[in-house]
């Protein structure tokens, strides 16, 4: 898979399933078995329920829907309590009712991944049916199917899904979002010992045990990545279940050099924001063309303001008059472009001018607050180190007073680290997600798509009564 394919949703085709009316059920069963077509089956609230739906309602049972290969006897299914097959027949009936009928031919429209069209067409051809590519409706984007390019990509998908579905034309941010998340988590949760525990937990989740965590098996690489990041920063901080002295400090100690850690966190946040502006600019271009990308606060206009503000700060700190001047020109240019876009979107007039002024002020304030917000990476990293130091100091103080106190010191060390691990893992996870959603995704996403939901049901060869 090429890089361009890995960072954008799967290409979709608008298709029509065309079948003889007397073979429509067999064709729909084949479509359900293939499981790669999202059929449009609008539900009419005034339409009476089908026979299978009525029988399922009468049974008062629920089950995962399935289909039988051949048309079943609904009376036999009801007697046998086959709620699964009745539910499948009810879904099939809904789609059959939605078909457009002309003479002896019936047709259903939908969406299918472009790469799957030839294969499904080959499956339908022996049934006398065809899968035809048709023009998409004007003004309607296809549903979004992320590429799932590997296990790591799939493990990161819940992070993006929790926020929303990328628009069909947008860059898929899954890998970038996942990597930035685990790095931010590691900076706040930096401890080699705690990272090892998290990796061990991820490997346990991979086995599907305990059973209550079996549903998390998909995300075990995500958990392992967070643990590895914590281990890396633990090595850099010299922390192993706190500042125990087991490891040398390779970079800095959070409690000894807080300002350096703070500046590093803010600088890292600025890099992430620059990346989010880059992805946002590409998305605005794909969504609305050059004009939308140029004037959007999350596009070229916002990028120019962000870069200009950064150069202004650099010009003041260096000091360098040339850098300061270039930064000021870029920042003003970005503000002007954003103002044009906001004023046009407001409808113009006096009210539109006032609204534009307020939004531009908010844009500048939020830009500064978003950068400063990444200081929490350092703040929570120091908090984690402080808790570890407190536990270690208390444990060491108890070990010098006899066997009983030494045992108490071990208990304090184990219990304190268990508490620090639980509390700080939760806090670091929440804070990394907060930064991901509010600081980064707010620039990547402007419009959201809808997820691709293919009709997929298992098909049974025989029905036992």
Secondary structure, 3 states (H helix, E strand, C coil): CCHHHHCECCCEEEEEEEEEHHHHHHHHHHHHHHCCEEECCCCCCCCCCCHHHHHHHHHCCCCCCEEECCCCCHHHHHHHCCHHHHHHHHHHHHHHHHCEEECCEEEEEEEEEHHHHHHHHHHHHCCCCEEEECCCCCCCCCCECCCCCCHHHHHHHHHHHHHCCECCCCECCHHHHHHHHHHHHHHHCCCHHHHHHHHHHHHHHHCCCCHHHHHHHHHHHHHHHHHHHHHHHHHHHCCCCCCCCCCCCCCCCCCCCHHHHHHHHHHHHHHHHHHHHHHHHHHHHHHHHHHHHHHCCCCHHHHHHHHHHHHHHHHHHHCCHHHHHHHHHHHHHHHHHHHHHHHHHHCCHHHHHHHHHHHHHHHHHHHHHHHHHCCHHHHHHHHHHHHHHHHHHHHHHHCCCCHHHHHHHHHHHHHHHHHHHHHHHHHHHHHHHHHHHHHHHHHHCCCECCECCCCCCEEECCCCC
